[in-house]
Amino acid sequence: MTASDILLAARNLSVRFGGLLAVNDVSFDVRRGEVFTLIGPNGAGKTTVFNLISRIYDPTQGAIEYEGRALTGLPPHRIASIGIARTFQNIELFEQASVLHNLLIGRHVHRTSGVLADMFFTAKVRRAELASREAVERVIELLELQKHRDSLVGALPYGVRKVVELGRALCAGPKLLLLDEPSSGLNAEETDDMAFWIRDIRDELGVTVLMVEHDMTLVSRVSDRVLAMNEGEVLAMGTPREVQAHPGVIEAYLGTATDAASLRREAVR
């Protein structure tokens, strides 16, 4: 593996909130074209790592590089423009707008025209609008949102809204997609669909995926590599099978019997 194969590199990340050390000396690489997943019990520091990459938090120590350039110090509003998009554990959509308009908002990062050009709807603005519409239509087709395109988001079932949020992130045209618990709140059928779409996002769109997830079945189905965390530190890293069979990972999950049993089942598959 060469340096050009690494899309994102985290080096010795630590974050302290007052007297609490939320993340302690965490390092990992995300390779181009893979699904890399962070797992761990609640409070393990997974979402804090996501917030470091999104530039919501600053690391107390350590560094993050994206495509060989330093991410630390970049303002949060610049993240989407360099090719990183994110979904959230709690859905963040405009509920009184249609699915189509929510997806078009994802294209805002590509806007280059000024106020006057928009007012007069110049040829450049028309071309940009057409390109945005075409990009959104591709996402609608990929995620099978055709029948919901003109529906108000607030009137849609929770599972569909999760897909719309995923679609809005894809409309930004990312190279790296951060998925924060994409199966949270979904039923078994919807989780199956999510697994299918995550694989398509990687295989058909060529988007690298960095995911935080609790559903170990989904983790096993879509992940190329897994990093397990507990109490802000790295427990294990490797393939889903290797990580789920790691004694330290199983012990960390023992506080939740369902998760521990799930880990054991997936490890022997």
N, C-alpha and C positions, 0 to 999 in steps of 0.2 A: 504494500500500500504506500502510495506517495502522498506528499503534502497536498497535491491537487485533488486527491480523493476525499479529503476532509472538508466538509462544508462548514461545520461549526465546531469550535474547540473551546472547552471550558477548562481552565487551569487553576487549581487550588482555590476554588471559590469558598469564601466564608462570609456570613452575614450575621451581624449582632444587632439585636434590638434591645437597647439598654443592657440588662444583665443576661438576656437570653441569647444563646448562640444557636440560631435557627438552622444554619448551614455551616458545616465544618470541614474545610479542606476537600471539597468535592471536585474531581476532575473526570472528564470524559470527552470523547470525540463522537460526532455524528457524521457518518459517511454519506456521500452523495447517493441518492437513490435507495435509501433504506428506511425502514420504519424502526425507530429507536424509542423504547418505552421506559419511562420511569415508574416504578412501583414502590409500594411501601404502605404501612399503616397510616392512619390519620396522624398528622403532625410530624411526618417524617421529613418534611422540607421540600417535597416535590414541587408544589405550586410556588414556593419561594424561588426555586431555581427558574421556573417559567417566568416569574416576575423580574428576575435579573436579566434574562435574555430579552424580555420585552422592554427593558429599561424603566420599569416602574420602580424598581429598587436599584440602589447602587451597592456593589459588593463592599464589605469592610476590607477584604483583601482578595487578591486573585484577579484573573482577567478572562475575558471572553473574546474570541476572534470569530468573525464570519467572513468566509471567502478570503481569509488571510489578513483582514483588516480589523483593527480594534473596535469592538462594539461599546466598550466602556467609555462613557463620556458623550455618547451620541444621544441627543434628546429623543424622548419617546415618540414624538410625531414623525421622526425620520425613519422609524423601523420599517413601516410598510413600504416606503419608497425604495428601500434597498433589497426588498424581496422576502420579507418575513411577515407572515400573517398569522392571526391567532383566533381561536374560539375560547369561550369562557365556560367555567363550570356552571354559572348562572347565566341563562340566555340573555343577551344584550341586543335587542332588536327594536325597531320602531313599530310598535304594535298597531298604530293607526294608519300605517302605510301598507301598500300591497307587497306581495312577495317580490314582484318585478322591481319595484322602487327600492326595496331593501337591498336587492342584489346589485342594482345600479350604484348604490352608495358605495359598494365595495370597489367600484371602478374610479372613485374620486381621486385616488392616489395618482392616477395617470393623467389627470387634468393639467394642461399646460397653458390654456388660454386665459386671457385677462377679462375683466368685467366688460370693457367696451366690445370686445370680440364676441362675448356671449350675448350681449344686448342686441347686436346686429346680426347674430347667427351667421357668421362668416363661413366661407368655404372650409377653412381649417376646423372650425367648430363643428360643422356638419360631418366632416370626415371622422373626427374624434368621436362624435356621438354615434355614428354608424359602427365604428370599431367596438365601442363599448357595448352596444346592443348585441352585436354578433358574439362577443365574448360571454355575455350574460346568457344568451340563448344556448351556447355550448354547455354551460354549467347546468342550466335548466334540464337539458336533455340527459346529461350525465347522471344527475341526481333524481331524475324522473319527477320533476316538479311541474310538468306541463299543466296539469289540471288545477294547480294552486296558483298559477302565475298572477292572476288578477284578484286573488283573495286577500282580505286584510289579515295581516299576521296575527293580530289579537284574537281572531275567530278560529284559528287553526289549532288542532290537537298539539300537545306538548311535543310528541315525537316528530311531527312535521316541522315544528319551529326549530328543533335541534338541527334538522337537515338544512333548513333555510340559513341558519347561522353558519353552518359548514359551507354552504354555497356562497354566502357573502364573502367569507375569507378567501375562497377559491377565485372569486371574481377579481381580487386584487392582483392575480397572476403571480403568486409567490413561488420562490424556489424552495423555501422552508416553511412548512405548515405546522404550527403548534396547536395540538388538540388537548384541551384540558378536560379530562373525563368525558369523552364523547358518548359513552353509553349510559351516563348517569340519568336515571329516570326513565330509561327505555325498557320496553318489554322484550321478551326473548326474540320475537320476530323482527322487531326494529333493530335489535342488536346485531342480528344476522345481516340485515341490510347494511348497517354501519360497517361491519367487517368487509363486506363486498365492496363498498365505496372506498374505504381506505386503501384496499389493494388496487382498485382502479386508479385512484389518485396517484399512487406510486407508479404503477405499471403503464398506464395510458398517458397520464399527464407528465410523468417524470418528476413529480414533486416529492421532495424528501420530507418525511413526517417525524416529528418529535412529539411523543404522546405521554400524558399522565393518565393512568387508568387503574381501576380497582378490579374490574371484571377479568379474572384470570383466564377464562375461556377465550375472550376476545384478545387478550394479550398473546396467548399461545397461537391463535389463528393468524394474526397479522404481523407480529413483530419479528424482525430479523435479529435484533439484540435487545437485551433488557438490562437496565441498571436498577438494582434494589437498594433502597435507602431506609434508614431507621434513625430517628433522633438526630437528623441532620447530617448523617455520615453515610458513606458508601458501605454496603454490606457485601454485595456481590455484583459481578457483571459477566454476561455471556449470553448464550442462546436461551430462549425461554425454558427449555428443559433443564439446562444446567443451573439456572438461577432458581427455578422453582424447587429443585431437589437439594439446594444448599441448606445445611442445618441452621445457619443463622437466619436465613430468610423464613424458614418454617417457624422458628422460635419467635420471630418478630410478629408473625401473624397469629400466634396461638391465643392472643387476647380475643380474637374473633373466630369462633369455632367454624363458622361457615367458610371464611376465607382460608383457614388452615386446611380444612377438608378439601376445598377446591384446589389448593396448591398441590396437595398430595395426589389427587386424581389426575391433574394435568401433567404432573412430573412423570407419571408412569405411562403416559400415552405414547 
